[in-house]
Amino acid sequence: MTFRKIFTPAGMRISAFAALAVLTGCAGVNYVQAKYQGLPSVEFVGKSGVNYRIVDNQTESRLLIGPGLAGTATQNFVKGFSTGTGLGVTPPVVFRDVAEEYLKSTGKRCETRDVTLVVDPYYEVRYKCSLRSPRMVF
């Protein structure tokens, strides 16, 4: 490809799209580092039997949910996170349901808010918990 072909209107659109895709991926990794670095992760098996890795940022009421380490889904969390799996995007409703199951399993009374794809295949689910605890029935 010559210099001239790169800077044609079509070439510039393709180059701009490629640059945006790279920057978006880096922004996602930087975002995760800023929000979740140093927080512990847990392995959680959803009702469907699928294993997920969850990081709970309790101070900001956010969960980072991705494939679990069991099996071949993710051999290396950091490598898989930074490069994505290339397996396609799982619908956000799946991650919302997993977040609700996880929060319920911790004994919290919470509702999920928004579900956002951070970097394929990792989603962030924001939640809000009730200050009231469930009543004990004797």
TIBASE-592414 format. One record per atom (N, C-alpha, C): atom name; x, y negated, z negated. Coordinates in pm, 1 decimal, always signed. Layout:
REM TIBASE-592414
{atom->CA&xx->X&yy->Y&zz->Z}
...
REM end
This chain:
REM TIBASE-592414
{atom->N&xx->+85.3&yy->+117.1&zz->+0.0}
{atom->CA&xx->+0.0&yy->+0.0&zz->+0.0}
{atom->C&xx->+90.1&yy->-123.7&zz->+0.0}
{atom->N&xx->+60.4&yy->-215.6&zz->+85.1}
{atom->CA&xx->+142.6&yy->-336.3&zz->+92.4}
{atom->C&xx->+91.0&yy->-441.1&zz->-3.9}
{atom->N&xx->+173.2&yy->-540.4&zz->-27.1}
{atom->CA&xx->+139.5&yy->-650.9&zz->-116.4}
{atom->C&xx->+11.1&yy->-719.3&zz->-70.4}
{atom->N&xx->-4.8&yy->-736.5&zz->+58.1}
{atom->CA&xx->-121.4&yy->-803.8&zz->+112.8}
{atom->C&xx->-251.2&yy->-727.1&zz->+84.3}
{atom->N&xx->-247.1&yy->-594.5&zz->+95.4}
{atom->CA&xx->-366.1&yy->-514.0&zz->+73.2}
{atom->C&xx->-410.5&yy->-516.4&zz->-72.4}
{atom->N&xx->-316.6&yy->-527.0&zz->-162.9}
{atom->CA&xx->-351.1&yy->-531.4&zz->-304.9}
{atom->C&xx->-432.8&yy->-656.0&zz->-336.3}
{atom->N&xx->-400.0&yy->-765.7&zz->-274.2}
{atom->CA&xx->-464.8&yy->-891.0&zz->-307.1}
{atom->C&xx->-578.3&yy->-930.2&zz->-213.3}
{atom->N&xx->-631.5&yy->-834.5&zz->-141.5}
{atom->CA&xx->-754.4&yy->-859.4&zz->-65.6}
{atom->C&xx->-867.7&yy->-865.0&zz->-168.2}
{atom->N&xx->-980.6&yy->-923.5&zz->-133.0}
{atom->CA&xx->-1091.5&yy->-929.0&zz->-229.9}
{atom->C&xx->-1127.8&yy->-791.7&zz->-286.7}
{atom->N&xx->-1132.2&yy->-689.1&zz->-202.8}
{atom->CA&xx->-1165.4&yy->-554.6&zz->-252.1}
{atom->C&xx->-1054.7&yy->-502.3&zz->-342.3}
{atom->N&xx->-931.3&yy->-523.9&zz->-303.0}
{atom->CA&xx->-817.7&yy->-480.1&zz->-384.1}
{atom->C&xx->-813.2&yy->-550.3&zz->-518.5}
{atom->N&xx->-847.7&yy->-677.4&zz->-519.6}
{atom->CA&xx->-848.2&yy->-752.7&zz->-645.2}
{atom->C&xx->-958.6&yy->-701.7&zz->-737.3}
{atom->N&xx->-1073.5&yy->-666.4&zz->-681.8}
{atom->CA&xx->-1181.7&yy->-612.7&zz->-765.2}
{atom->C&xx->-1140.0&yy->-480.4&zz->-827.7}
{atom->N&xx->-1076.6&yy->-395.0&zz->-748.9}
{atom->CA&xx->-1032.7&yy->-266.2&zz->-800.5}
{atom->C&xx->-925.4&yy->-286.6&zz->-906.5}
{atom->N&xx->-829.5&yy->-375.1&zz->-881.3}
{atom->CA&xx->-723.4&yy->-401.4&zz->-978.3}
{atom->C&xx->-780.9&yy->-461.1&zz->-1106.1}
{atom->N&xx->-875.9&yy->-552.0&zz->-1093.6}
{atom->CA&xx->-937.7&yy->-612.5&zz->-1211.2}
{atom->C&xx->-1013.9&yy->-508.2&zz->-1291.6}
{atom->N&xx->-1084.3&yy->-417.4&zz->-1221.6}
{atom->CA&xx->-1158.1&yy->-312.5&zz->-1290.6}
{atom->C&xx->-1062.0&yy->-219.9&zz->-1365.1}
{atom->N&xx->-952.7&yy->-181.2&zz->-1301.0}
{atom->CA&xx->-853.5&yy->-93.9&zz->-1364.5}
{atom->C&xx->-792.9&yy->-161.7&zz->-1487.0}
{atom->N&xx->-759.9&yy->-289.4&zz->-1475.4}
{atom->CA&xx->-702.7&yy->-363.3&zz->-1588.7}
{atom->C&xx->-803.1&yy->-372.3&zz->-1702.6}
{atom->N&xx->-929.1&yy->-397.0&zz->-1670.7}
{atom->CA&xx->-1032.4&yy->-404.5&zz->-1772.9}
{atom->C&xx->-1048.9&yy->-271.1&zz->-1843.7}
{atom->N&xx->-1046.0&yy->-162.2&zz->-1769.1}
{atom->CA&xx->-1059.6&yy->-29.6&zz->-1829.3}
{atom->C&xx->-944.9&yy->-1.5&zz->-1925.1}
{atom->N&xx->-823.8&yy->-37.6&zz->-1887.8}
{atom->CA&xx->-707.7&yy->-17.3&zz->-1974.4}
{atom->C&xx->-719.6&yy->-102.6&zz->-2099.8}
{atom->N&xx->-754.6&yy->-229.3&zz->-2082.5}
{atom->CA&xx->-767.1&yy->-318.6&zz->-2197.7}
{atom->C&xx->-878.8&yy->-275.3&zz->-2290.6}
{atom->N&xx->-988.1&yy->-227.3&zz->-2237.5}
{atom->CA&xx->-1099.3&yy->-181.8&zz->-2319.9}
{atom->C&xx->-1056.5&yy->-62.3&zz->-2404.2}
{atom->N&xx->-983.7&yy->+30.3&zz->-2345.2}
{atom->CA&xx->-933.1&yy->+145.0&zz->-2420.1}
{atom->C&xx->-841.7&yy->+102.8&zz->-2532.3}
{atom->N&xx->-751.8&yy->+9.9&zz->-2505.7}
{atom->CA&xx->-660.6&yy->-40.4&zz->-2608.8}
{atom->C&xx->-737.6&yy->-114.0&zz->-2717.1}
{atom->N&xx->-838.1&yy->-190.7&zz->-2676.6}
{atom->CA&xx->-918.9&yy->-264.1&zz->-2773.6}
{atom->C&xx->-990.7&yy->-166.6&zz->-2865.7}
{atom->N&xx->-1039.9&yy->-55.2&zz->-2811.0}
{atom->CA&xx->-1107.5&yy->+45.2&zz->-2892.3}
{atom->C&xx->-1014.0&yy->+107.4&zz->-2994.1}
{atom->N&xx->-892.9&yy->+139.8&zz->-2952.8}
{atom->CA&xx->-793.6&yy->+197.7&zz->-3043.7}
{atom->C&xx->-758.8&yy->+95.9&zz->-3151.8}
{atom->N&xx->-736.8&yy->-28.6&zz->-3114.1}
{atom->CA&xx->-704.7&yy->-132.9&zz->-3211.8}
{atom->C&xx->-820.0&yy->-152.4&zz->-3309.9}
{atom->N&xx->-941.9&yy->-148.9&zz->-3260.6}
{atom->CA&xx->-1059.9&yy->-164.2&zz->-3345.9}
{atom->C&xx->-1064.6&yy->-52.8&zz->-3450.3}
{atom->N&xx->-1044.0&yy->+70.4&zz->-3406.2}
{atom->CA&xx->-1047.6&yy->+184.4&zz->-3498.3}
{atom->C&xx->-937.7&yy->+171.8&zz->-3602.5}
{atom->N&xx->-819.6&yy->+131.2&zz->-3562.1}
{atom->CA&xx->-711.0&yy->+113.4&zz->-3658.2}
{atom->C&xx->-747.0&yy->+6.4&zz->-3761.3}
{atom->N&xx->-806.9&yy->-102.8&zz->-3716.1}
{atom->CA&xx->-842.3&yy->-211.6&zz->-3807.1}
{atom->C&xx->-951.8&yy->-169.6&zz->-3906.1}
{atom->N&xx->-1047.9&yy->-90.3&zz->-3861.9}
{atom->CA&xx->-1163.1&yy->-54.7&zz->-3945.9}
{atom->C&xx->-1146.3&yy->+74.2&zz->-4026.1}
{atom->N&xx->-1063.0&yy->+167.7&zz->-3977.6}
{atom->CA&xx->-1061.2&yy->+300.1&zz->-4038.9}
{atom->C&xx->-924.2&yy->+350.2&zz->-4083.3}
{atom->N&xx->-819.0&yy->+276.3&zz->-4053.7}
{atom->CA&xx->-685.2&yy->+323.6&zz->-4088.6}
{atom->C&xx->-671.8&yy->+341.2&zz->-4239.5}
{atom->N&xx->-618.2&yy->+454.3&zz->-4280.2}
{atom->CA&xx->-595.1&yy->+482.4&zz->-4420.6}
{atom->C&xx->-713.4&yy->+543.6&zz->-4493.5}
{atom->N&xx->-828.4&yy->+551.9&zz->-4428.1}
{atom->CA&xx->-945.8&yy->+612.4&zz->-4490.8}
{atom->C&xx->-945.2&yy->+762.6&zz->-4464.9}
{atom->N&xx->-989.6&yy->+841.7&zz->-4561.5}
{atom->CA&xx->-990.3&yy->+987.4&zz->-4540.8}
{atom->C&xx->-1098.6&yy->+1030.5&zz->-4442.6}
{atom->N&xx->-1071.6&yy->+1139.5&zz->-4374.9}
{atom->CA&xx->-1171.8&yy->+1196.8&zz->-4285.2}
{atom->C&xx->-1219.4&yy->+1328.4&zz->-4344.4}
{atom->N&xx->-1340.8&yy->+1365.4&zz->-4307.6}
{atom->CA&xx->-1396.3&yy->+1492.7&zz->-4352.4}
{atom->C&xx->-1445.2&yy->+1570.0&zz->-4231.4}
{atom->N&xx->-1440.3&yy->+1700.3&zz->-4242.2}
{atom->CA&xx->-1498.6&yy->+1786.7&zz->-4140.2}
{atom->C&xx->-1642.0&yy->+1813.4&zz->-4183.4}
{atom->N&xx->-1734.3&yy->+1797.9&zz->-4090.7}
{atom->CA&xx->-1876.0&yy->+1816.1&zz->-4121.8}
{atom->C&xx->-1938.8&yy->+1900.8&zz->-4012.8}
{atom->N&xx->-2012.7&yy->+2002.6&zz->-4055.2}
{atom->CA&xx->-2082.1&yy->+2088.1&zz->-3959.7}
{atom->C&xx->-2229.0&yy->+2047.4&zz->-3958.5}
{atom->N&xx->-2275.2&yy->+2001.8&zz->-3842.9}
{atom->CA&xx->-2413.9&yy->+1960.2&zz->-3828.5}
{atom->C&xx->-2508.7&yy->+2079.6&zz->-3824.0}
{atom->N&xx->-2637.3&yy->+2050.7&zz->-3828.4}
{atom->CA&xx->-2738.9&yy->+2157.2&zz->-3824.3}
{atom->C&xx->-2726.2&yy->+2242.1&zz->-3698.8}
{atom->N&xx->-2673.4&yy->+2182.0&zz->-3592.4}
{atom->CA&xx->-2658.2&yy->+2254.9&zz->-3466.4}
{atom->C&xx->-2541.6&yy->+2353.5&zz->-3470.7}
{atom->N&xx->-2460.4&yy->+2346.4&zz->-3577.3}
{atom->CA&xx->-2344.6&yy->+2433.8&zz->-3589.2}
{atom->C&xx->-2218.0&yy->+2374.7&zz->-3530.7}
{atom->N&xx->-2227.3&yy->+2255.2&zz->-3473.5}
{atom->CA&xx->-2110.8&yy->+2188.7&zz->-3414.7}
{atom->C&xx->-2032.6&yy->+2117.7&zz->-3524.7}
{atom->N&xx->-1900.6&yy->+2125.6&zz->-3515.2}
{atom->CA&xx->-1812.0&yy->+2065.1&zz->-3614.0}
{atom->C&xx->-1774.3&yy->+1923.2&zz->-3571.0}
{atom->N&xx->-1784.4&yy->+1827.0&zz->-3663.5}
{atom->CA&xx->-1750.5&yy->+1687.7&zz->-3636.9}
{atom->C&xx->-1649.4&yy->+1639.3&zz->-3739.4}
{atom->N&xx->-1572.2&yy->+1542.1&zz->-3699.6}
{atom->CA&xx->-1480.0&yy->+1474.7&zz->-3790.8}
{atom->C&xx->-1539.8&yy->+1337.5&zz->-3818.1}
{atom->N&xx->-1555.2&yy->+1304.3&zz->-3946.7}
{atom->CA&xx->-1620.0&yy->+1179.3&zz->-3986.0}
{atom->C&xx->-1529.8&yy->+1100.3&zz->-4079.8}
{atom->N&xx->-1517.3&yy->+971.0&zz->-4050.1}
{atom->CA&xx->-1447.5&yy->+878.3&zz->-4138.5}
{atom->C&xx->-1551.3&yy->+777.1&zz->-4183.8}
{atom->N&xx->-1564.6&yy->+760.8&zz->-4316.1}
{atom->CA&xx->-1666.1&yy->+671.4&zz->-4372.6}
{atom->C&xx->-1599.4&yy->+546.8&zz->-4428.4}
{atom->N&xx->-1625.9&yy->+433.3&zz->-4365.6}
{atom->CA&xx->-1580.6&yy->+303.9&zz->-4417.9}
{atom->C&xx->-1696.8&yy->+251.1&zz->-4502.4}
{atom->N&xx->-1699.2&yy->+290.3&zz->-4630.1}
{atom->CA&xx->-1811.5&yy->+258.5&zz->-4717.4}
{atom->C&xx->-1824.9&yy->+109.3&zz->-4744.9}
{atom->N&xx->-1714.1&yy->+37.5&zz->-4748.1}
{atom->CA&xx->-1722.3&yy->-105.9&zz->-4777.5}
{atom->C&xx->-1791.8&yy->-182.5&zz->-4665.9}
{atom->N&xx->-1786.8&yy->-130.7&zz->-4542.1}
{atom->CA&xx->-1852.3&yy->-197.0&zz->-4429.0}
{atom->C&xx->-1971.2&yy->-117.2&zz->-4375.5}
{atom->N&xx->-2006.7&yy->-8.3&zz->-4444.1}
{atom->CA&xx->-2120.0&yy->+77.5&zz->-4405.2}
{atom->C&xx->-2111.5&yy->+119.8&zz->-4258.9}
{atom->N&xx->-1999.6&yy->+185.0&zz->-4225.5}
{atom->CA&xx->-1974.8&yy->+233.1&zz->-4089.7}
{atom->C&xx->-1918.2&yy->+374.2&zz->-4094.8}
{atom->N&xx->-1959.3&yy->+456.5&zz->-4001.8}
{atom->CA&xx->-1902.4&yy->+589.9&zz->-3985.8}
{atom->C&xx->-1837.9&yy->+599.0&zz->-3848.9}
{atom->N&xx->-1721.0&yy->+661.0&zz->-3842.3}
{atom->CA&xx->-1657.7&yy->+694.3&zz->-3715.2}
{atom->C&xx->-1674.4&yy->+844.3&zz->-3699.7}
{atom->N&xx->-1739.2&yy->+886.1&zz->-3592.6}
{atom->CA&xx->-1769.9&yy->+1028.1&zz->-3572.7}
{atom->C&xx->-1713.3&yy->+1074.1&zz->-3438.8}
{atom->N&xx->-1643.4&yy->+1186.4&zz->-3442.5}
{atom->CA&xx->-1588.0&yy->+1245.5&zz->-3321.8}
{atom->C&xx->-1583.1&yy->+1395.7&zz->-3335.6}
{atom->N&xx->-1526.7&yy->+1463.0&zz->-3237.6}
{atom->CA&xx->-1518.7&yy->+1609.0&zz->-3243.2}
{atom->C&xx->-1434.5&yy->+1654.8&zz->-3361.0}
{atom->N&xx->-1474.8&yy->+1765.4&zz->-3421.3}
{atom->CA&xx->-1400.5&yy->+1821.4&zz->-3533.3}
{atom->C&xx->-1272.0&yy->+1886.8&zz->-3487.4}
{atom->N&xx->-1188.0&yy->+1916.1&zz->-3583.7}
{atom->CA&xx->-1059.2&yy->+1977.4&zz->-3552.6}
{atom->C&xx->-1068.8&yy->+2127.5&zz->-3531.5}
{atom->N&xx->-1177.6&yy->+2187.6&zz->-3575.8}
{atom->CA&xx->-1192.9&yy->+2331.9&zz->-3560.0}
{atom->C&xx->-1209.9&yy->+2366.2&zz->-3412.0}
{atom->N&xx->-1156.3&yy->+2476.2&zz->-3373.2}
{atom->CA&xx->-1169.5&yy->+2519.6&zz->-3233.9}
{atom->C&xx->-1080.7&yy->+2438.9&zz->-3141.9}
{atom->N&xx->-1118.2&yy->+2433.5&zz->-3016.2}
{atom->CA&xx->-1035.0&yy->+2367.4&zz->-2917.4}
{atom->C&xx->-1084.8&yy->+2228.5&zz->-2881.5}
{atom->N&xx->-1187.2&yy->+2178.7&zz->-2951.7}
{atom->CA&xx->-1242.4&yy->+2047.1&zz->-2916.6}
{atom->C&xx->-1136.6&yy->+1938.7&zz->-2923.9}
{atom->N&xx->-1056.6&yy->+1939.5&zz->-3031.2}
{atom->CA&xx->-951.4&yy->+1839.0&zz->-3045.2}
{atom->C&xx->-833.1&yy->+1904.1&zz->-3114.4}
{atom->N&xx->-723.6&yy->+1916.0&zz->-3045.4}
{atom->CA&xx->-604.2&yy->+1974.0&zz->-3105.6}
{atom->C&xx->-525.8&yy->+1869.5&zz->-3183.6}
{atom->N&xx->-532.3&yy->+1746.4&zz->-3140.1}
{atom->CA&xx->-457.5&yy->+1640.9&zz->-3205.3}
{atom->C&xx->-546.8&yy->+1517.4&zz->-3210.1}
{atom->N&xx->-592.0&yy->+1478.3&zz->-3328.7}
{atom->CA&xx->-689.0&yy->+1369.2&zz->-3342.5}
{atom->C&xx->-638.1&yy->+1240.7&zz->-3279.3}
{atom->N&xx->-516.3&yy->+1200.3&zz->-3307.7}
{atom->CA&xx->-464.6&yy->+1074.6&zz->-3254.4}
{atom->C&xx->-450.4&yy->+1082.4&zz->-3103.2}
{atom->N&xx->-394.6&yy->+1192.8&zz->-3052.1}
{atom->CA&xx->-378.8&yy->+1207.0&zz->-2907.6}
{atom->C&xx->-515.4&yy->+1208.6&zz->-2839.4}
{atom->N&xx->-607.7&yy->+1286.6&zz->-2891.9}
{atom->CA&xx->-742.2&yy->+1293.1&zz->-2835.5}
{atom->C&xx->-812.8&yy->+1160.0&zz->-2843.3}
{atom->N&xx->-790.6&yy->+1087.6&zz->-2953.3}
{atom->CA&xx->-856.3&yy->+958.2&zz->-2968.5}
{atom->C&xx->-803.1&yy->+858.1&zz->-2867.7}
{atom->N&xx->-672.3&yy->+853.1&zz->-2854.0}
{atom->CA&xx->-614.4&yy->+749.1&zz->-2768.9}
{atom->C&xx->-633.5&yy->+775.4&zz->-2620.9}
{atom->N&xx->-650.9&yy->+901.9&zz->-2582.4}
{atom->CA&xx->-663.1&yy->+931.4&zz->-2440.4}
{atom->C&xx->-803.1&yy->+972.5&zz->-2397.8}
{atom->N&xx->-889.9&yy->+1005.6&zz->-2493.8}
{atom->CA&xx->-1023.6&yy->+1052.8&zz->-2459.3}
{atom->C&xx->-1018.4&yy->+1196.2&zz->-2413.0}
{atom->N&xx->-1132.4&yy->+1258.5&zz->-2401.5}
{atom->CA&xx->-1133.8&yy->+1399.4&zz->-2364.4}
{atom->C&xx->-1159.2&yy->+1418.9&zz->-2216.5}
{atom->N&xx->-1225.1&yy->+1322.2&zz->-2155.2}
{atom->CA&xx->-1258.5&yy->+1337.9&zz->-2015.0}
{atom->C&xx->-1370.6&yy->+1437.3&zz->-1991.7}
{atom->N&xx->-1437.5&yy->+1481.5&zz->-2098.7}
{atom->CA&xx->-1542.5&yy->+1580.9&zz->-2085.9}
{atom->C&xx->-1679.4&yy->+1519.1&zz->-2063.7}
{atom->N&xx->-1687.2&yy->+1389.6&zz->-2058.1}
{atom->CA&xx->-1816.2&yy->+1324.3&zz->-2042.2}
{atom->C&xx->-1864.1&yy->+1269.4&zz->-2175.0}
{atom->N&xx->-1961.1&yy->+1183.1&zz->-2167.3}
{atom->CA&xx->-2009.3&yy->+1115.0&zz->-2285.9}
{atom->C&xx->-2129.7&yy->+1189.2&zz->-2343.8}
{atom->N&xx->-2124.0&yy->+1216.9&zz->-2473.7}
{atom->CA&xx->-2235.3&yy->+1276.9&zz->-2544.5}
{atom->C&xx->-2336.8&yy->+1166.7&zz->-2574.0}
{atom->N&xx->-2464.6&yy->+1192.7&zz->-2561.9}
{atom->CA&xx->-2564.8&yy->+1089.0&zz->-2588.5}
{atom->C&xx->-2553.9&yy->+1034.6&zz->-2730.9}
{atom->N&xx->-2570.0&yy->+903.7&zz->-2748.8}
{atom->CA&xx->-2558.9&yy->+842.2&zz->-2881.3}
{atom->C&xx->-2654.8&yy->+901.9&zz->-2984.3}
{atom->N&xx->-2769.9&yy->+950.0&zz->-2941.4}
{atom->CA&xx->-2866.9&yy->+1005.7&zz->-3035.6}
{atom->C&xx->-2809.3&yy->+1125.1&zz->-3111.4}
{atom->N&xx->-2720.0&yy->+1199.1&zz->-3048.8}
{atom->CA&xx->-2655.8&yy->+1313.2&zz->-3115.3}
{atom->C&xx->-2574.6&yy->+1264.1&zz->-3234.0}
{atom->N&xx->-2498.9&yy->+1156.3&zz->-3215.8}
{atom->CA&xx->-2415.7&yy->+1102.8&zz->-3322.5}
{atom->C&xx->-2499.1&yy->+1034.9&zz->-3430.6}
{atom->N&xx->-2610.7&yy->+975.1&zz->-3391.3}
{atom->CA&xx->-2701.4&yy->+917.3&zz->-3490.5}
{atom->C&xx->-2756.3&yy->+1027.1&zz->-3580.8}
{atom->N&xx->-2798.7&yy->+1138.1&zz->-3520.1}
{atom->CA&xx->-2852.1&yy->+1250.1&zz->-3597.8}
{atom->C&xx->-2746.2&yy->+1308.1&zz->-3690.8}
{atom->N&xx->-2624.4&yy->+1322.6&zz->-3642.3}
{atom->CA&xx->-2515.4&yy->+1374.8&zz->-3725.4}
{atom->C&xx->-2488.1&yy->+1278.9&zz->-3841.4}
{atom->N&xx->-2489.1&yy->+1148.4&zz->-3814.2}
{atom->CA&xx->-2467.1&yy->+1049.1&zz->-3920.3}
{atom->C&xx->-2575.0&yy->+1061.2&zz->-4028.0}
{atom->N&xx->-2700.1&yy->+1076.0&zz->-3985.4}
{atom->CA&xx->-2809.7&yy->+1089.0&zz->-4081.9}
{atom->C&xx->-2794.8&yy->+1216.5&zz->-4165.0}
{atom->N&xx->-2757.8&yy->+1327.0&zz->-4100.7}
{atom->CA&xx->-2734.7&yy->+1452.1&zz->-4173.5}
{atom->C&xx->-2621.2&yy->+1436.1&zz->-4274.0}
{atom->N&xx->-2512.7&yy->+1374.5&zz->-4230.3}
{atom->CA&xx->-2396.4&yy->+1356.3&zz->-4317.5}
{atom->C&xx->-2431.4&yy->+1269.1&zz->-4438.0}
{atom->N&xx->-2493.7&yy->+1155.2&zz->-4413.5}
{atom->CA&xx->-2527.7&yy->+1063.8&zz->-4523.0}
{atom->C&xx->-2622.3&yy->+1132.1&zz->-4622.6}
{atom->N&xx->-2718.0&yy->+1207.7&zz->-4572.0}
{atom->CA&xx->-2809.9&yy->+1280.7&zz->-4659.6}
{atom->C&xx->-2733.5&yy->+1382.7&zz->-4743.9}
{atom->N&xx->-2634.5&yy->+1448.4&zz->-4683.5}
{atom->CA&xx->-2557.0&yy->+1549.4&zz->-4755.8}
{atom->C&xx->-2473.6&yy->+1490.3&zz->-4869.1}
{atom->N&xx->-2446.1&yy->+1360.3&zz->-4861.8}
{atom->CA&xx->-2367.9&yy->+1294.2&zz->-4967.4}
{atom->C&xx->-2456.8&yy->+1245.7&zz->-5080.8}
{atom->N&xx->-2589.0&yy->+1258.7&zz->-5064.6}
{atom->CA&xx->-2681.6&yy->+1214.3&zz->-5168.0}
{atom->C&xx->-2722.7&yy->+1068.6&zz->-5154.6}
{atom->N&xx->-2675.0&yy->+1001.8&zz->-5049.9}
{atom->CA&xx->-2710.4&yy->+861.6&zz->-5029.1}
{atom->C&xx->-2844.9&yy->+851.2&zz->-4959.3}
{atom->N&xx->-2919.8&yy->+747.2&zz->-4992.7}
{atom->CA&xx->-3045.8&yy->+718.5&zz->-4922.7}
{atom->C&xx->-3014.7&yy->+607.7&zz->-4823.1}
{atom->N&xx->-2988.1&yy->+646.2&zz->-4701.0}
{atom->CA&xx->-2943.8&yy->+550.1&zz->-4600.0}
{atom->C&xx->-3023.3&yy->+567.0&zz->-4471.0}
{atom->N&xx->-3024.4&yy->+460.6&zz->-4393.8}
{atom->CA&xx->-3080.1&yy->+467.5&zz->-4259.1}
{atom->C&xx->-2974.3&yy->+418.0&zz->-4162.3}
{atom->N&xx->-2970.1&yy->+480.5&zz->-4047.1}
{atom->CA&xx->-2872.1&yy->+440.5&zz->-3947.2}
{atom->C&xx->-2923.1&yy->+319.1&zz->-3871.4}
{atom->N&xx->-2829.3&yy->+238.3&zz->-3826.5}
{atom->CA&xx->-2862.6&yy->+117.4&zz->-3751.8}
{atom->C&xx->-2820.6&yy->+135.9&zz->-3606.1}
{atom->N&xx->-2706.4&yy->+82.6&zz->-3568.1}
{atom->CA&xx->-2663.6&yy->+94.8&zz->-3427.7}
{atom->C&xx->-2558.5&yy->+203.3&zz->-3412.1}
{atom->N&xx->-2556.6&yy->+259.1&zz->-3292.7}
{atom->CA&xx->-2460.2&yy->+361.7&zz->-3253.9}
{atom->C&xx->-2384.6&yy->+306.9&zz->-3134.3}
{atom->N&xx->-2251.6&yy->+302.0&zz->-3146.0}
{atom->CA&xx->-2169.2&yy->+241.0&zz->-3041.8}
{atom->C&xx->-2056.6&yy->+334.6&zz->-3001.3}
{atom->N&xx->-2039.8&yy->+356.1&zz->-2872.1}
{atom->CA&xx->-1925.8&yy->+432.3&zz->-2822.6}
{atom->C&xx->-1803.3&yy->+343.2&zz->-2836.0}
{atom->N&xx->-1706.0&yy->+386.6&zz->-2917.3}
{atom->CA&xx->-1583.9&yy->+308.4&zz->-2936.3}
{atom->C&xx->-1483.9&yy->+345.5&zz->-2828.9}
{atom->N&xx->-1448.9&yy->+472.2&zz->-2823.7}
{atom->CA&xx->-1361.4&yy->+529.2&zz->-2720.8}
{atom->C&xx->-1405.3&yy->+674.4&zz->-2706.0}
{atom->N&xx->-1432.9&yy->+715.7&zz->-2583.0}
{atom->CA&xx->-1477.9&yy->+852.1&zz->-2557.6}
{atom->C&xx->-1383.8&yy->+950.8&zz->-2624.9}
{atom->N&xx->-1428.5&yy->+1038.0&zz->-2708.5}
{atom->CA&xx->-1563.5&yy->+1074.6&zz->-2749.3}
{atom->C&xx->-1598.0&yy->+1028.9&zz->-2891.1}
{atom->N&xx->-1548.0&yy->+914.3&zz->-2937.0}
{atom->CA&xx->-1569.0&yy->+867.6&zz->-3073.4}
{atom->C&xx->-1672.0&yy->+756.3&zz->-3080.1}
{atom->N&xx->-1771.7&yy->+777.3&zz->-3166.4}
{atom->CA&xx->-1879.0&yy->+680.8&zz->-3186.1}
{atom->C&xx->-1870.5&yy->+620.6&zz->-3325.2}
{atom->N&xx->-1915.7&yy->+496.9&zz->-3334.5}
{atom->CA&xx->-1930.5&yy->+433.3&zz->-3464.6}
{atom->C&xx->-2080.3&yy->+419.7&zz->-3491.3}
{atom->N&xx->-2119.9&yy->+457.6&zz->-3611.4}
{atom->CA&xx->-2259.8&yy->+445.8&zz->-3652.1}
{atom->C&xx->-2263.8&yy->+356.6&zz->-3775.1}
{atom->N&xx->-2334.6&yy->+245.4&zz->-3763.7}
{atom->CA&xx->-2352.9&yy->+157.3&zz->-3879.2}
{atom->C&xx->-2476.2&yy->+204.1&zz->-3955.1}
{atom->N&xx->-2471.0&yy->+186.4&zz->-4086.3}
{atom->CA&xx->-2582.5&yy->+230.5&zz->-4168.7}
{atom->C&xx->-2608.3&yy->+132.0&zz->-4281.4}
{atom->N&xx->-2725.2&yy->+144.0&zz->-4341.1}
{atom->CA&xx->-2761.5&yy->+61.9&zz->-4455.8}
{atom->C&xx->-2823.5&yy->+154.8&zz->-4558.9}
{atom->N&xx->-2771.8&yy->+144.3&zz->-4681.8}
{atom->CA&xx->-2820.3&yy->+231.0&zz->-4788.2}
{atom->C&xx->-2912.9&yy->+154.9&zz->-4882.4}
{atom->N&xx->-3007.6&yy->+227.7&zz->-4937.0}
{atom->CA&xx->-3100.3&yy->+172.9&zz->-5034.7}
{atom->C&xx->-3029.4&yy->+166.4&zz->-5169.3}
{atom->N&xx->-3057.4&yy->+61.9&zz->-5244.1}
{atom->CA&xx->-2998.9&yy->+50.1&zz->-5378.2}
{atom->C&xx->-3074.3&yy->+137.6&zz->-5478.6}
{atom->N&xx->-3197.7&yy->+171.0&zz->-5443.9}
{atom->CA&xx->-3276.7&yy->+255.1&zz->-5534.5}
{atom->C&xx->-3235.1&yy->+399.5&zz->-5520.5}
{atom->N&xx->-3227.4&yy->+465.9&zz->-5632.0}
{atom->CA&xx->-3198.3&yy->+609.1&zz->-5628.7}
{atom->C&xx->-3329.4&yy->+685.5&zz->-5632.5}
{atom->N&xx->-3331.1&yy->+806.5&zz->-5581.8}
{atom->CA&xx->-3455.8&yy->+883.6&zz->-5582.8}
{atom->C&xx->-3501.6&yy->+909.3&zz->-5725.3}
{atom->N&xx->-3633.0&yy->+910.2&zz->-5745.4}
{atom->CA&xx->-3688.6&yy->+937.1&zz->-5878.5}
{atom->C&xx->-3675.6&yy->+1084.4&zz->-5910.6}
{atom->N&xx->-3644.7&yy->+1106.8&zz->-6034.6}
{atom->CA&xx->-3634.8&yy->+1245.2&zz->-6082.0}
{atom->C&xx->-3773.7&yy->+1289.2&zz->-6127.2}
{atom->N&xx->-3819.3&yy->+1403.3&zz->-6083.0}
{atom->CA&xx->-3947.8&yy->+1456.8&zz->-6122.9}
{atom->C&xx->-3924.7&yy->+1571.6&zz->-6218.5}
{atom->N&xx->-3987.6&yy->+1562.4&zz->-6335.5}
{atom->CA&xx->-3970.7&yy->+1669.1&zz->-6435.0}
{atom->C&xx->-4096.1&yy->+1748.6&zz->-6447.8}
REM end
